[in-house]
Amino acid sequence: MSEPVVGGVAERFKELYGAEPEGVWAAPGRVNLIGEHTDYNDGFVMPFALPHVTVVAVSRREDGVLRLHSEDVEGGVVELRVDELNPGSDKNWTAYPAGVAWALRDAGHPVTGADIHLTSTVPSGAGLSSSAALEVAVALALNDLYELGLKGWQLARLCQRAENVYVGAPVGIMDQTASACCTAGHALFLDTRDLSQQQIPFDLAAEGMRLLVVDTQVKHEHSTGEYGKRRAGCEKGAALLGVEALRDVPYDGLDAALARLGNEEEVRRLVRHIVTENHRVEQTVALLEAGETRAIGPVLVEGHASLRDDFRISCPELDLVVDTALSAGAIGARMTGGGFGGSAIVLAETTDVDTITKAVREAFAAAGFTAPRVFEAVPSAGARRLS
C-alpha cells in the first residue's frame, strides 16, 4: 500500500474526527481458486488474497462511543454506543464494523469504543469478500490498539461470528481466514474444520500464466435466502447420512452415500457437489505441489459444472464468461464466490490474456449484458498494519 494512500486516509480521519489516527491498517479481499461452499461443511478451500484492500484509520475511545465513517458510502459519521449493539439491529454497512466490536466485547475483550474511517478498493457484491476485508481490517486494528493478543485465525473466527450473528449472513470461515492469514505469492490450503493451514506457492507469472477475475457486475446478497437454503440443505444431508458434516463423506464412498439418500434429489445434488469439490481441492494442491500448474485447468472447469448443475448457483453471465473464455483458449475457468452473480476466474497463458478478455467483452455486449470488469488477480499479502 503506497504512502500517499496511507497519508490520505489518515488526513481524512483528521478532518472527520479532529485528531490524527493512532494507526492505519489494511485487509484484502480474496479470490477462491477452488473449494466453493465447502467451508461451512468443515471441508477444504484454497483462496488467495487480492491486492484490493479495505483500509481503516482508527483511534481508541474510552467513553463507549463507536463512530464510523466510510469514504465509499454517502452520508456522514454514524455514532453508536458499544453497550447498545444488538445482533440484527442494523441493516446498513455499519453492521459490519459494529458487528466486529460487538463480537470482541461478547467474547470478553475490553473494547471501549473507537473512531473509524475506512475506504476500500475491493469491489462490493462481486464475490470477492468485501465484507470480510472490512471486518478483518477493523478487527486487526482493535486487536492492536487494545493489545488483545489475538492471532489471525482467532480474529477470523470472531469476524465470522460478527457476520453470522450480528449481520445475519450464514457465511463460512474461509473469507475471513483468507483476509487475515494469506501471504503474497501463495494460495492458502485451509482445512476449515480445525483451521490448519498450508501456504502453497502460486506464482503464475513465473510460469507464463495469468489468472483473470471477471466481475460480471451482477450483484448478490448473502443474507438473502438462497445461500441459506443451500447451507440448510447440506446440514440436512449430513444429518440423513449420520455424519457431523459432509466433509466426513469420503470421495470413494460417494455413490453409496447418494444411494442412502434415496429420493431426496435436491439434497443428493448438494452432497455430490460438496464431496466432489473437497476432492477437487485435494487434486489442485497435489498438482501445484508437483509443479503441474496447467493441469489444474480441467479441475476448475469441473468445479464450475458442479456449481452450475448440482449446487445450482451460477447465472447466465457467469456461464457466458466460462464458456467464452474456454472457447478463446483459456486453460481453465469457473465461477468463484457465493454465486447468483459476482465473479468468475480464468486461468490463461499470458499470451492469450488479451484475446480472451476481448472475447468475453464482445460476448457480453452481444448478449446485452452490462460490460464486465476484468482484472488480473495476483496472490497478495493478508491483513497488516500500515502505519
C-alpha positions as CSV (number, residue, x, y, z in Angstrom):
1,M,0.0,0.0,0.0
2,S,1.5,3.3,-1.1
3,E,2.5,6.1,1.2
4,P,0.0,8.6,-0.5
5,V,-2.9,6.2,0.2
6,V,-2.0,5.8,3.9
7,G,-1.5,9.5,4.2
8,G,-4.7,10.3,2.5
9,V,-6.7,8.0,4.8
10,A,-5.0,9.5,7.9
11,E,-5.6,13.0,6.7
12,R,-9.3,12.3,6.0
13,F,-9.6,10.8,9.5
14,K,-8.2,14.0,11.0
15,E,-10.7,16.1,9.0
16,L,-13.6,13.9,10.4
17,Y,-12.5,13.5,14.0
18,G,-10.2,16.4,14.7
19,A,-7.0,14.4,15.5
20,E,-4.5,12.1,13.9
21,P,-5.5,8.4,14.0
22,E,-3.5,6.0,16.2
23,G,-2.8,3.9,13.2
24,V,-3.8,2.7,9.7
25,W,-4.5,-1.0,8.8
26,A,-5.4,-2.9,5.6
27,A,-7.1,-6.2,4.9
28,P,-7.6,-7.7,1.4
29,G,-10.4,-9.2,-0.5
30,R,-9.9,-12.7,-1.8
31,V,-10.4,-15.0,-4.8
32,N,-11.1,-18.6,-4.2
33,L,-9.1,-20.8,-6.5
34,I,-11.1,-23.9,-5.7
35,G,-13.3,-25.2,-2.9
36,E,-16.7,-23.5,-3.1
37,H,-19.3,-23.8,-0.3
38,T,-17.2,-26.4,1.4
39,D,-16.2,-24.1,4.2
40,Y,-19.5,-24.4,6.2
41,N,-19.3,-28.1,5.6
42,D,-16.0,-28.4,7.5
43,G,-14.2,-29.0,4.2
44,F,-11.2,-27.8,2.2
45,V,-10.8,-24.5,0.5
46,M,-8.0,-22.8,-1.4
47,P,-8.3,-19.0,-1.6
48,F,-5.6,-16.3,-2.1
49,A,-5.6,-12.7,-1.2
50,L,-6.1,-9.9,-3.8
51,P,-4.2,-6.7,-4.0
52,H,-7.5,-4.9,-3.5
53,V,-7.9,-3.9,0.2
54,T,-10.1,-2.2,2.7
55,V,-8.0,0.5,4.6
56,V,-9.0,1.7,8.0
57,A,-7.7,4.6,10.2
58,V,-8.6,4.0,13.8
59,S,-8.2,5.5,17.3
60,R,-9.5,4.2,20.6
61,R,-12.1,5.9,22.7
62,E,-12.8,5.3,26.4
63,D,-16.4,6.7,26.6
64,G,-18.2,3.8,25.0
65,V,-18.8,5.6,21.7
66,L,-18.2,4.0,18.3
67,R,-18.0,6.5,15.4
68,L,-18.0,5.1,11.9
69,H,-17.4,6.7,8.5
70,S,-16.9,5.2,5.0
71,E,-15.5,7.2,2.1
72,D,-17.4,4.9,-0.2
73,V,-20.9,5.4,1.2
74,E,-22.9,8.5,1.1
75,G,-23.6,10.2,4.4
76,G,-21.7,11.5,7.4
77,V,-20.3,9.9,10.6
78,V,-22.5,7.3,12.2
79,E,-22.4,7.3,16.0
80,L,-23.3,4.2,18.1
81,R,-22.8,3.1,21.7
82,V,-20.9,-0.2,22.1
83,D,-23.0,-1.2,25.1
84,E,-26.2,-0.9,23.0
85,L,-25.0,-3.0,20.0
86,N,-27.5,-5.8,19.4
87,P,-27.5,-8.5,16.7
88,G,-29.9,-7.9,13.8
89,S,-30.5,-4.3,14.8
90,D,-28.5,-2.7,11.9
91,K,-29.3,-3.4,8.2
92,N,-26.7,-0.8,6.9
93,W,-23.0,-1.1,6.0
94,T,-22.2,-0.1,9.6
95,A,-23.4,-3.5,10.8
96,Y,-20.0,-5.0,9.7
97,P,-17.6,-2.8,11.7
98,A,-20.1,-2.6,14.6
99,G,-20.5,-6.4,14.5
100,V,-16.8,-6.8,15.0
101,A,-16.8,-4.5,18.1
102,W,-19.8,-6.5,19.4
103,A,-18.1,-9.8,18.8
104,L,-15.0,-8.8,20.6
105,R,-16.9,-7.5,23.5
106,D,-19.2,-10.5,23.6
107,A,-16.0,-12.7,23.8
108,G,-14.9,-10.7,26.8
109,H,-12.4,-8.3,25.3
110,P,-12.3,-4.8,26.7
111,V,-13.2,-2.7,23.6
112,T,-14.5,0.7,25.0
113,G,-15.1,2.5,21.7
114,A,-13.3,3.8,18.6
115,D,-13.3,6.3,15.9
116,I,-13.1,4.6,12.5
117,H,-12.7,5.9,9.0
118,L,-12.5,3.4,6.1
119,T,-12.2,3.2,2.3
120,S,-12.0,0.2,0.0
121,T,-10.8,-0.9,-3.4
122,V,-12.5,-4.3,-3.1
123,P,-15.4,-4.4,-5.5
124,S,-18.6,-4.8,-3.5
125,G,-21.0,-7.6,-4.4
126,A,-18.5,-9.2,-6.8
127,G,-18.0,-12.3,-4.7
128,L,-14.5,-11.1,-3.6
129,S,-15.2,-10.8,0.1
130,S,-15.5,-7.1,0.5
131,S,-17.4,-7.6,3.8
132,A,-14.7,-9.9,5.2
133,A,-12.0,-7.4,4.3
134,L,-13.8,-4.7,6.2
135,E,-14.3,-6.9,9.2
136,V,-10.8,-8.2,9.4
137,A,-9.3,-4.7,8.9
138,V,-11.3,-3.4,11.8
139,A,-10.6,-6.5,14.0
140,L,-6.9,-6.2,13.4
141,A,-6.9,-2.5,14.3
142,L,-8.8,-3.1,17.5
143,N,-6.7,-6.1,18.4
144,D,-3.5,-4.0,18.0
145,L,-4.9,-0.9,19.8
146,Y,-6.4,-2.7,22.7
147,E,-3.4,-5.2,22.9
148,L,-5.7,-8.2,22.8
149,G,-3.0,-10.5,21.5
150,L,-5.3,-12.5,19.2
151,K,-3.8,-14.4,16.3
152,G,-5.1,-14.1,12.7
153,W,-7.2,-17.3,12.8
154,Q,-8.8,-16.1,16.1
155,L,-9.7,-12.8,14.5
156,A,-11.1,-14.7,11.6
157,R,-13.4,-16.7,13.9
158,L,-14.6,-13.5,15.6
159,C,-15.3,-11.8,12.3
160,Q,-17.2,-14.8,11.1
161,R,-19.3,-14.7,14.3
162,A,-19.9,-11.0,13.7
163,E,-21.3,-11.7,10.2
164,N,-23.2,-14.8,11.2
165,V,-24.8,-13.4,14.4
166,Y,-24.7,-9.6,14.2
167,V,-25.2,-9.1,10.4
168,G,-27.3,-12.3,9.9
169,A,-25.4,-13.8,7.0
170,P,-24.7,-17.5,7.3
171,V,-21.1,-17.4,5.8
172,G,-18.4,-19.9,6.5
173,I,-14.9,-19.2,7.8
174,M,-13.0,-19.1,4.5
175,D,-13.3,-15.4,3.6
176,Q,-12.2,-14.0,7.0
177,T,-9.3,-16.5,7.3
178,A,-8.1,-15.7,3.8
179,S,-8.1,-12.0,4.5
180,A,-6.4,-12.4,7.8
181,C,-3.9,-15.2,7.0
182,C,-2.9,-15.3,3.3
183,T,0.7,-14.5,2.2
184,A,2.0,-12.9,-1.0
185,G,2.8,-15.4,-3.8
186,H,0.8,-18.2,-2.3
187,A,-2.7,-19.8,-2.2
188,L,-3.9,-20.9,1.2
189,F,-4.8,-24.5,1.6
190,L,-7.2,-24.4,4.6
191,D,-8.9,-27.1,6.5
192,T,-12.0,-25.3,7.8
193,R,-12.6,-27.9,10.5
194,D,-9.5,-27.2,12.5
195,L,-8.2,-24.1,10.6
196,S,-4.9,-25.9,9.9
197,Q,-3.2,-24.0,7.1
198,Q,-0.6,-24.7,4.4
199,Q,0.8,-21.9,2.1
200,I,1.1,-23.3,-1.4
201,P,3.4,-21.4,-3.8
202,F,1.3,-20.0,-6.6
203,D,3.4,-17.8,-8.8
204,L,1.7,-17.9,-12.2
205,A,3.7,-15.1,-13.8
206,A,6.9,-17.1,-13.4
207,E,5.3,-19.9,-15.4
208,G,3.9,-17.7,-18.2
209,M,0.3,-17.7,-16.9
210,R,-2.2,-15.2,-15.5
211,L,-5.4,-15.6,-13.5
212,L,-8.1,-13.1,-14.5
213,V,-11.1,-12.1,-12.4
214,V,-14.1,-11.3,-14.5
215,D,-16.6,-9.3,-12.4
216,T,-20.0,-9.8,-14.1
217,Q,-21.4,-6.7,-12.3
218,V,-24.4,-8.9,-11.3
219,K,-24.8,-8.3,-7.5
220,H,-25.7,-10.9,-4.9
221,E,-26.6,-10.7,-1.3
222,H,-25.5,-13.4,1.1
223,S,-28.0,-12.7,3.8
224,T,-31.0,-13.3,1.5
225,G,-32.5,-16.7,1.2
226,E,-30.8,-18.8,-1.5
227,Y,-27.4,-19.1,0.2
228,G,-29.1,-20.0,3.5
229,K,-31.2,-22.7,1.7
230,R,-28.0,-24.3,0.3
231,R,-26.5,-24.4,3.8
232,A,-29.6,-25.8,5.4
233,G,-29.7,-28.5,2.6
234,C,-26.1,-29.5,3.3
235,E,-26.9,-29.8,7.0
236,K,-29.9,-31.9,6.2
237,G,-27.7,-34.2,4.1
238,A,-25.2,-34.6,6.9
239,A,-28.0,-35.5,9.3
240,L,-29.5,-38.0,7.0
241,L,-26.1,-39.6,6.4
242,G,-25.4,-39.6,10.2
243,V,-22.2,-37.6,9.9
244,E,-21.1,-34.4,11.7
245,A,-20.6,-32.6,8.4
246,L,-20.5,-33.5,4.7
247,R,-16.7,-33.3,4.9
248,D,-16.9,-36.7,6.6
249,V,-18.4,-38.4,3.5
250,P,-15.3,-39.9,1.7
251,Y,-15.0,-39.4,-2.1
252,D,-14.7,-43.2,-2.7
253,G,-17.9,-43.6,-0.7
254,L,-20.0,-41.0,-2.5
255,D,-22.1,-43.5,-4.6
256,A,-23.1,-45.4,-1.5
257,A,-24.0,-42.2,0.3
258,L,-26.1,-40.9,-2.6
259,A,-27.9,-44.3,-2.7
260,R,-28.7,-43.9,1.0
261,L,-30.4,-40.5,0.3
262,G,-32.9,-42.2,-1.9
263,N,-35.4,-39.8,-3.5
264,E,-34.0,-36.7,-1.7
265,E,-32.9,-35.4,-5.1
266,E,-32.1,-31.8,-4.1
267,V,-30.1,-33.0,-1.1
268,R,-28.3,-35.6,-3.3
269,R,-27.2,-32.8,-5.6
270,L,-25.8,-30.7,-2.8
271,V,-24.0,-33.7,-1.2
272,R,-22.5,-34.6,-4.6
273,H,-21.1,-31.1,-5.1
274,I,-19.5,-30.9,-1.6
275,V,-17.9,-34.3,-1.7
276,T,-16.5,-33.9,-5.2
277,E,-15.4,-30.3,-4.5
278,N,-13.4,-31.3,-1.5
279,H,-11.7,-33.9,-3.8
280,R,-11.0,-31.2,-6.3
281,V,-9.2,-29.1,-3.7
282,E,-7.0,-32.0,-2.8
283,Q,-6.3,-32.6,-6.5
284,T,-5.4,-29.0,-7.0
285,V,-3.0,-29.0,-4.1
286,A,-1.3,-32.2,-5.3
287,L,-0.9,-30.8,-8.8
288,L,0.5,-27.5,-7.7
289,E,3.0,-29.2,-5.3
290,A,4.1,-31.4,-8.2
291,G,4.6,-28.3,-10.4
292,E,1.8,-29.3,-12.8
293,T,0.1,-26.0,-12.6
294,R,-1.5,-26.1,-16.1
295,A,-3.2,-29.4,-15.2
296,I,-5.5,-27.6,-12.7
297,G,-7.4,-26.1,-15.6
298,P,-9.8,-29.1,-16.1
299,V,-10.3,-29.3,-12.4
300,L,-11.5,-25.7,-12.4
301,V,-13.9,-26.4,-15.2
302,E,-15.3,-29.5,-13.4
303,G,-15.9,-27.3,-10.4
304,H,-17.9,-24.8,-12.4
305,A,-20.1,-27.6,-13.9
306,S,-20.7,-28.9,-10.4
307,L,-21.7,-25.4,-9.1
308,R,-23.9,-24.9,-12.1
309,D,-25.6,-28.2,-12.3
310,D,-25.6,-29.7,-8.7
311,F,-25.4,-26.6,-6.4
312,R,-27.4,-24.5,-9.0
313,I,-25.9,-21.2,-8.0
314,S,-24.5,-20.0,-11.3
315,C,-26.2,-17.5,-13.7
316,P,-26.2,-16.8,-17.4
317,E,-23.5,-14.1,-17.1
318,L,-21.1,-16.5,-15.2
319,D,-21.8,-19.3,-17.6
320,L,-21.0,-17.0,-20.5
321,V,-17.7,-16.0,-19.0
322,V,-16.6,-19.6,-18.6
323,D,-17.8,-20.8,-22.0
324,T,-16.4,-17.9,-23.9
325,A,-13.0,-18.0,-22.1
326,L,-12.6,-21.7,-22.8
327,S,-13.6,-21.2,-26.4
328,A,-11.0,-18.4,-26.7
329,G,-8.2,-20.6,-25.4
330,A,-8.3,-20.4,-21.6
331,I,-6.6,-23.2,-19.6
332,G,-9.5,-23.3,-17.2
333,A,-12.3,-21.2,-15.8
334,R,-15.1,-21.3,-13.2
335,M,-17.4,-19.1,-11.1
336,T,-16.0,-18.1,-7.7
337,G,-17.6,-16.9,-4.6
338,G,-21.1,-17.4,-3.1
339,G,-22.9,-17.5,-6.5
340,F,-26.0,-15.9,-8.1
341,G,-23.7,-13.3,-9.7
342,G,-20.3,-12.0,-8.7
343,S,-17.2,-13.1,-10.5
344,A,-15.6,-15.9,-12.5
345,I,-11.9,-16.7,-12.6
346,V,-10.0,-17.5,-15.8
347,L,-6.6,-19.3,-15.9
348,A,-4.8,-18.4,-19.1
349,E,-1.5,-18.3,-20.8
350,T,0.0,-14.8,-20.6
351,T,0.0,-14.6,-24.4
352,D,-3.8,-15.3,-24.6
353,V,-5.0,-12.8,-22.0
354,D,-5.8,-10.0,-24.4
355,T,-7.7,-12.4,-26.8
356,I,-9.7,-13.9,-24.0
357,T,-10.5,-10.5,-22.5
358,K,-11.7,-9.2,-25.8
359,A,-13.8,-12.3,-26.5
360,V,-15.6,-12.0,-23.1
361,R,-16.3,-8.3,-23.5
362,E,-17.7,-8.9,-27.0
363,A,-19.8,-11.8,-25.8
364,F,-21.3,-9.7,-23.0
365,A,-22.1,-6.9,-25.5
366,A,-23.7,-9.3,-27.9
367,A,-25.9,-10.8,-25.1
368,G,-27.0,-7.3,-24.0
369,F,-25.3,-7.7,-20.6
370,T,-23.6,-5.0,-18.6
371,A,-19.9,-4.7,-19.5
372,P,-17.8,-6.9,-17.2
373,R,-14.9,-5.6,-15.2
374,V,-11.7,-7.7,-15.9
375,F,-8.5,-7.5,-13.9
376,E,-5.6,-9.7,-13.0
377,A,-5.6,-11.5,-9.7
378,V,-2.1,-11.5,-8.1
379,P,-1.7,-13.5,-4.9
380,S,-1.0,-10.8,-2.3
381,A,-0.4,-10.2,1.4
382,G,-3.0,-10.7,4.1
383,A,-4.1,-8.2,6.7
384,R,-1.4,-5.9,8.1
385,R,-0.7,-2.7,9.9
386,L,0.4,0.1,7.5
387,S,1.3,2.8,10.0
